[in-house]
Amino acid sequence: MPQTKAKGHVLVAGPCYYPLGQRTGYGGMERLASLVAQEMAVQGWDVDVVGGARSQQIEGCRVWRGQLEGSFFEAEVAAWQEYGWLRGSNEFVVDFSHFHLFRMDGFPGVSWIWHDPYLMQPKVPLQGLFALSKWQAERHFERTHQSIGVLDPICADPKEFFYDPRVTVGDRWFSLAIFDANKGQKEAALLAEEAGICLDLGGKPVDKTVVDAVKEVEKRTQGRVRYLGELVGDQKSNLMRSCKGMLYWPSYPEGYGEAHSHKLVEALMMGVPCVVRDQGAMREVFGMQSGAILTNDSQKIGLDTRPGAEISRHATAEWSVQATTQRILDAVKVKA
């Protein structure tokens, strides 16, 4: 049978800190790059994907593995030096990398800033650059005087993150984030201790001080607050789907903040209500979404009472990989 002609040719540039294509473990920019690349292939695009060493195959795509991983800059430089030639056979780049080397000379495509511009300011392309939220775009302008638009690239696979009415919801809350100074795991544990709620905390242990503080709360509460450490595979999804609610309490220093939250997107797509610290872009991104409650008060840890199916429906319409990929393609048509 003759092959169907591709819609076009696209290069997806991933970050090189963790391998691309993994379905378990860390689910940040690497997961986004993998999901969008696969969805573009499903839609009929010819897709090349560049990632770090040990990147896995992504269905429907050609995956090119750089020599290095585990660094924000050196591994991306190595991948760019080895595979920059791929641009010659592609029309544009969807750039999920940290340092934007595949687009720094103005090559057509889209790139994002990923952090609070007051915390980190890597070099960025002059065109086709987007923020994750208006809050982030405004702070980028304050720091650089470069005006950029907003293009939300956060997504999750609705085949994995969906509302399941057969699941029994327990009485324990769940907090998912790496254990470091900014992601709020210590603060979430203290909040749960004060509010008298049951809380499980999962994530990669990065900062020993934060881990030790959470374990101290676990002792004081006799296990009402529990440290679970890093979760892999279905452990994370099962805890998220069956918890009473997600608690996210980012704890950046005064004046800094979070620009978006992938984990909240996944929870809401499962129909899980979320309580979120009202800081950074949290109110902008989640304040109008069914299932998210913004607060700074430990005495107001209530839950959205709308059915989980309704929460999931709203979130999936906004953040499914299909909806997000279409947003990206619409932006490329304008910018490319």
C-alpha positions as CSV (number, residue, x, y, z in Angstrom):
1,M,0.0,0.0,0.0
2,P,1.3,3.5,-0.8
3,Q,2.3,5.6,2.2
4,T,0.2,8.6,3.1
5,K,2.0,11.8,2.5
6,A,3.0,13.5,5.8
7,K,1.4,16.8,6.7
8,G,4.9,18.2,7.1
9,H,8.2,17.7,8.9
10,V,8.9,18.8,12.5
11,L,11.8,18.6,14.9
12,V,11.0,18.3,18.6
13,A,13.9,19.4,20.7
14,G,13.7,17.9,24.1
15,P,15.7,18.7,27.3
16,C,18.6,16.4,27.9
17,Y,18.5,16.2,31.7
18,Y,16.4,13.0,31.8
19,P,15.8,10.5,29.0
20,L,12.8,11.1,26.8
21,G,10.1,8.5,26.2
22,Q,9.8,7.2,29.7
23,R,6.4,6.5,31.0
24,T,7.5,6.4,34.7
25,G,9.7,8.5,36.9
26,Y,10.1,12.2,36.5
27,G,7.3,13.8,34.5
28,G,8.4,17.3,33.6
29,M,9.5,18.8,30.3
30,E,10.7,15.4,29.1
31,R,7.2,14.0,29.4
32,L,5.7,17.0,27.6
33,A,8.1,16.7,24.7
34,S,7.5,12.9,24.4
35,L,3.7,13.3,24.5
36,V,3.5,16.1,22.0
37,A,5.9,14.4,19.6
38,Q,3.9,11.2,19.6
39,E,0.6,13.1,19.2
40,M,2.0,15.0,16.2
41,A,3.0,11.6,14.6
42,V,-0.5,10.3,15.2
43,Q,-1.9,13.4,13.4
44,G,0.3,12.6,10.4
45,W,3.4,14.7,10.9
46,D,6.9,13.3,10.1
47,V,8.6,13.8,13.5
48,D,12.3,13.8,14.5
49,V,12.9,14.0,18.3
50,V,16.3,14.9,19.9
51,G,16.9,14.0,23.5
52,G,19.7,13.0,25.9
53,A,21.4,9.7,26.2
54,R,19.2,6.6,27.0
55,S,16.1,8.3,25.5
56,Q,13.7,5.6,24.5
57,Q,11.7,5.1,21.3
58,I,8.6,7.2,20.9
59,E,5.9,5.6,18.8
60,G,5.8,7.0,15.3
61,C,8.9,9.2,15.7
62,R,12.6,9.0,14.9
63,V,14.5,9.5,18.2
64,W,18.0,10.8,18.1
65,R,20.0,10.3,21.3
66,G,22.7,12.7,22.3
67,Q,25.9,11.5,24.0
68,L,25.1,13.0,27.4
69,E,22.3,13.5,30.0
70,G,22.0,14.8,33.5
71,S,22.9,18.4,32.8
72,F,20.9,21.5,31.8
73,F,23.5,22.9,29.4
74,E,26.4,20.6,28.5
75,A,24.1,17.7,27.4
76,E,22.0,20.1,25.3
77,V,25.1,21.5,23.7
78,A,26.3,18.0,22.8
79,A,22.9,17.1,21.3
80,W,22.9,20.3,19.3
81,Q,26.4,19.8,17.9
82,E,25.6,16.2,16.9
83,Y,22.1,16.7,15.5
84,G,21.8,20.3,14.4
85,W,21.9,19.1,10.8
86,L,18.4,17.7,11.3
87,R,16.9,21.2,10.8
88,G,17.8,20.9,7.1
89,S,15.0,18.4,6.6
90,N,12.4,19.9,9.0
91,E,10.2,23.0,8.6
92,F,10.1,24.1,12.2
93,V,11.2,23.2,15.7
94,V,8.9,22.6,18.7
95,D,11.5,23.4,21.4
96,F,11.0,22.0,24.9
97,S,14.7,22.5,25.8
98,H,16.2,24.7,28.5
99,F,18.7,26.6,26.3
100,H,16.9,26.7,22.9
101,L,20.1,26.0,20.9
102,F,18.0,24.6,17.9
103,R,16.2,28.0,17.6
104,M,18.7,30.5,18.8
105,D,19.5,31.8,15.3
106,G,15.9,32.5,14.5
107,F,14.9,29.1,13.0
108,P,11.1,28.9,12.7
109,G,9.2,27.3,15.6
110,V,8.1,27.8,19.2
111,S,10.1,27.9,22.4
112,W,9.1,28.5,26.1
113,I,10.6,30.0,29.2
114,W,10.1,27.4,32.0
115,H,10.9,29.2,35.2
116,D,10.2,32.4,37.1
117,P,12.3,35.0,35.1
118,Y,13.5,36.5,38.4
119,L,15.0,33.1,39.4
120,M,16.6,32.1,36.1
121,Q,17.2,34.0,32.8
122,P,18.9,31.8,30.1
123,K,19.4,33.1,26.6
124,V,16.2,33.0,24.6
125,P,15.2,33.3,20.9
126,L,14.0,36.7,19.7
127,Q,11.0,35.2,17.9
128,G,8.5,32.4,18.6
129,L,9.1,32.6,22.4
130,F,6.2,32.0,24.8
131,A,5.5,32.0,28.5
132,L,3.4,29.4,30.4
133,S,1.2,32.1,31.9
134,K,0.5,35.8,31.8
135,W,2.2,36.2,35.2
136,Q,5.4,34.7,33.8
137,A,5.2,36.8,30.6
138,E,4.9,40.0,32.6
139,R,7.9,39.1,34.8
140,H,9.9,38.3,31.7
141,F,9.1,41.7,30.3
142,E,10.1,43.4,33.6
143,R,13.5,41.6,33.4
144,T,14.3,41.8,29.7
145,H,11.9,44.3,28.1
146,Q,11.0,41.5,25.6
147,S,7.3,41.2,25.1
148,I,6.2,37.6,24.6
149,G,2.9,35.8,24.3
150,V,1.4,33.0,26.3
151,L,1.1,29.5,24.9
152,D,0.2,26.8,27.5
153,P,2.2,23.6,26.6
154,I,1.3,21.6,29.7
155,C,-0.6,18.4,29.0
156,A,-1.3,14.8,30.0
157,D,-2.4,11.7,28.3
158,P,-6.2,11.2,28.8
159,K,-5.7,7.5,28.4
160,E,-3.7,7.5,31.6
161,F,-5.2,10.5,33.5
162,F,-8.9,10.1,33.5
163,Y,-11.8,10.0,35.9
164,D,-12.6,6.4,37.0
165,P,-15.9,6.2,39.0
166,R,-15.0,2.7,40.1
167,V,-12.2,3.9,42.3
168,T,-12.9,4.3,46.0
169,V,-11.8,7.6,47.4
170,G,-10.0,7.4,50.7
171,D,-9.6,9.9,53.5
172,R,-6.0,10.8,52.9
173,W,-4.7,13.8,51.0
174,F,-1.7,13.6,48.6
175,S,1.1,16.1,47.9
176,L,3.4,15.3,45.0
177,A,6.6,17.3,44.3
178,I,10.4,17.0,44.6
179,F,11.6,17.5,48.1
180,D,13.5,20.8,47.7
181,A,13.3,24.2,49.2
182,N,10.9,25.7,46.6
183,K,8.3,23.0,46.0
184,G,6.7,23.2,49.4
185,Q,6.8,19.6,50.7
186,K,7.9,20.7,54.2
187,E,5.3,23.5,54.2
188,A,2.6,21.0,53.1
189,A,3.6,18.6,55.9
190,L,3.4,21.4,58.5
191,L,0.1,22.6,57.1
192,A,-1.4,19.1,57.4
193,E,-0.1,18.8,60.9
194,E,-1.8,22.1,61.9
195,A,-5.0,21.5,60.0
196,G,-5.4,17.9,61.4
197,I,-5.7,16.2,58.0
198,C,-4.1,13.0,56.8
199,L,-1.4,13.6,54.1
200,D,0.9,11.4,52.0
201,L,3.9,13.2,50.5
202,G,5.7,11.7,47.5
203,G,8.5,12.8,45.2
204,K,12.2,12.7,44.5
205,P,14.3,13.4,47.6
206,V,16.6,16.3,46.5
207,D,17.2,18.3,49.7
208,K,18.0,16.3,52.8
209,T,17.0,19.2,55.1
210,V,13.5,19.1,53.6
211,V,13.2,15.3,53.8
212,D,14.3,15.3,57.5
213,A,11.8,18.1,58.3
214,V,8.9,16.0,56.7
215,K,10.0,12.9,58.6
216,E,10.0,14.9,61.9
217,V,6.3,15.8,61.1
218,E,5.6,12.1,60.4
219,K,7.0,11.2,63.9
220,R,5.0,14.0,65.7
221,T,1.8,13.0,64.0
222,Q,2.4,9.3,64.4
223,G,2.0,8.6,60.7
224,R,-1.0,10.9,60.1
225,V,1.4,12.7,57.8
226,R,3.6,10.2,55.9
227,Y,6.8,10.6,53.9
228,L,6.7,8.2,50.9
229,G,9.8,9.3,48.9
230,E,10.0,8.9,45.1
231,L,7.1,7.1,43.5
232,V,7.3,5.2,40.2
233,G,4.9,3.7,37.7
234,D,1.4,3.2,38.9
235,Q,2.2,4.1,42.5
236,K,1.9,7.8,41.7
237,S,-1.3,7.4,39.5
238,N,-3.1,5.2,42.0
239,L,-2.4,7.4,45.0
240,M,-3.4,10.5,43.0
241,R,-6.7,8.9,41.7
242,S,-7.8,7.6,45.1
243,C,-6.8,10.5,47.4
244,K,-9.3,12.8,49.0
245,G,-7.7,15.7,47.3
246,M,-4.3,17.1,46.1
247,L,-2.5,19.6,48.2
248,Y,0.1,21.8,46.5
249,W,1.9,24.4,48.6
250,P,4.9,25.9,46.7
251,S,7.2,27.8,49.0
252,Y,9.4,30.0,46.8
253,P,11.2,32.9,48.6
254,E,9.1,36.1,48.9
255,G,8.8,37.7,45.5
256,Y,9.2,34.5,43.4
257,G,6.8,31.9,42.3
258,E,5.5,29.0,40.2
259,A,4.5,29.7,36.6
260,H,2.3,26.5,36.2
261,S,1.9,23.0,37.6
262,H,2.0,19.8,35.6
263,K,1.0,17.7,38.6
264,L,-2.2,19.7,39.2
265,V,-3.1,19.2,35.5
266,E,-2.8,15.5,35.9
267,A,-4.8,15.4,39.1
268,L,-7.6,17.6,37.7
269,M,-7.8,15.4,34.6
270,M,-8.4,12.5,37.0
271,G,-11.2,14.4,38.6
272,V,-9.3,15.0,41.8
273,P,-10.1,18.3,43.6
274,C,-7.0,20.4,44.4
275,V,-6.1,22.9,47.1
276,V,-3.3,25.2,46.0
277,R,-1.3,27.9,47.7
278,D,-2.4,31.2,46.1
279,Q,1.0,32.5,44.8
280,G,2.8,33.0,41.5
281,A,0.5,32.1,38.5
282,M,-1.6,29.6,40.5
283,R,-4.7,31.8,40.5
284,E,-4.4,32.8,36.9
285,V,-3.9,29.2,35.7
286,F,-6.2,27.3,38.1
287,G,-8.4,29.8,39.7
288,M,-11.2,29.4,37.1
289,Q,-10.7,25.6,36.7
290,S,-13.3,23.4,38.3
291,G,-11.7,21.5,41.1
292,A,-9.1,23.9,42.2
293,I,-9.3,26.0,45.4
294,L,-6.8,28.8,46.0
295,T,-6.0,29.7,49.6
296,N,-3.3,30.7,52.0
297,D,-5.2,29.8,55.1
298,S,-4.7,26.4,56.8
299,Q,-8.2,26.7,58.3
300,K,-9.7,26.8,54.8
301,I,-8.7,23.4,53.4
302,G,-12.1,22.7,51.9
303,L,-12.9,20.7,48.8
304,D,-14.7,21.5,45.6
305,T,-18.1,19.7,45.8
306,R,-18.6,19.3,42.1
307,P,-18.5,15.7,40.8
308,G,-15.2,14.3,39.8
309,A,-16.5,13.6,36.3
310,E,-17.2,17.4,35.9
311,I,-13.8,18.3,37.2
312,S,-12.2,15.9,34.8
313,R,-14.2,17.1,31.8
314,H,-13.2,20.7,32.2
315,A,-9.5,19.8,32.8
316,T,-9.3,17.4,29.9
317,A,-10.8,19.9,27.5
318,E,-8.0,22.3,28.4
319,W,-5.0,20.1,28.9
320,S,-5.3,16.8,27.1
321,V,-2.3,16.2,24.8
322,Q,-4.6,16.5,21.8
323,A,-5.8,20.0,22.9
324,T,-2.3,21.2,23.8
325,T,-0.8,19.9,20.5
326,Q,-3.4,21.8,18.6
327,R,-2.6,25.0,20.5
328,I,1.1,24.5,19.5
329,L,0.3,23.9,15.9
330,D,-2.0,26.9,15.7
331,A,0.8,29.1,17.1
332,V,3.4,27.7,14.7
333,K,1.1,28.6,11.7
334,V,1.2,32.2,12.9
335,K,4.9,32.4,14.0
336,A,6.5,30.2,11.3
